[in-house]
């Protein structure tokens, strides 16, 4: 099924049209697309929960190729969110 999801991405047509042409149900297609996305996007971001934020808070983000971002202070969470939304 992953091959079908890849084919749909490369087809240049809408998902609805692809589903119709291949005789798939919408439920089946979107189920397998979600599974495909989970497998292929798993390394992007890791969910993080924070408990307390203080002026001493420091958040360090490590990206591939050795990129490191350090944000400190009371606005650290807001700053990181703004960076990730770019």
C-alpha positions as CSV (number, residue, x, y, z in Angstrom):
1,X,0.0,0.0,0.0
2,X,2.9,2.4,0.6
3,X,3.7,2.2,-3.1
4,X,0.1,3.4,-3.8
5,X,0.6,6.4,-1.5
6,X,3.9,7.3,-3.2
7,X,2.1,6.9,-6.6
8,X,-0.6,9.2,-5.5
9,X,1.9,11.9,-4.4
10,X,3.6,11.7,-7.8
11,X,0.4,11.5,-9.9
12,X,-0.3,15.2,-10.0
13,X,-4.0,14.6,-9.5
14,X,-6.2,15.1,-6.5
15,X,-6.5,12.4,-3.9
16,X,-10.2,12.0,-4.7
17,X,-9.5,11.4,-8.4
18,X,-6.6,9.0,-7.5
19,X,-8.9,7.0,-5.2
20,X,-11.6,6.8,-7.8
21,X,-9.2,5.7,-10.6
22,X,-7.7,3.0,-8.4
23,X,-11.1,1.7,-7.0
24,X,-10.1,2.4,-3.4
25,X,-12.3,3.5,-0.6
26,X,-11.6,6.8,1.0
27,X,-11.2,5.2,4.4
28,X,-8.6,2.7,3.1
29,X,-6.6,5.4,1.3
30,X,-6.4,7.8,4.2
31,X,-5.7,5.0,6.7
32,X,-2.6,4.0,4.7
33,X,-1.6,7.6,4.0
34,X,-1.6,8.2,7.8
35,X,0.5,5.1,8.3
36,X,2.9,6.2,5.5
37,X,3.3,9.6,7.0
38,X,3.9,8.2,10.5
39,X,6.7,6.0,9.2
40,X,8.3,8.6,6.9
41,X,8.0,11.6,9.1
42,X,8.8,10.1,12.5
43,X,12.2,11.8,12.7
44,X,11.0,15.3,12.3
45,X,9.8,16.5,15.7
46,X,9.5,14.9,19.1
47,X,6.6,16.1,21.4
48,X,7.8,17.8,24.5
49,X,5.8,18.6,27.6
50,X,6.8,21.4,30.0
51,X,6.0,21.5,33.7
52,X,7.3,24.9,34.9
53,X,8.7,27.8,33.1
54,X,10.9,30.3,35.0
55,X,13.4,32.9,34.1
56,X,16.1,30.2,34.4
57,X,14.5,28.0,31.7
58,X,16.8,26.9,28.9
59,X,15.7,25.0,25.9
60,X,18.2,23.3,23.6
61,X,17.2,22.0,20.2
62,X,19.5,19.6,18.3
63,X,19.0,19.2,14.6
64,X,20.7,16.9,12.1
65,X,24.1,18.1,10.6
66,X,25.1,19.4,14.1
67,X,22.9,22.4,14.2
68,X,22.2,23.4,17.8
69,X,19.8,26.2,19.0
70,X,19.8,27.4,22.6
71,X,17.0,29.7,23.9
72,X,16.9,30.9,27.5
73,X,14.6,32.9,29.7
74,X,10.9,33.2,30.6
75,X,9.9,33.5,26.9
76,X,11.9,30.4,25.8
77,X,8.8,28.4,25.0
78,X,7.2,31.2,23.0
79,X,10.4,31.8,21.1
80,X,10.9,28.2,20.2
81,X,7.3,27.9,19.0
82,X,7.8,31.0,16.8
83,X,11.0,29.4,15.4
84,X,9.2,26.2,14.6
85,X,6.3,28.0,12.9
86,X,8.6,29.7,10.4
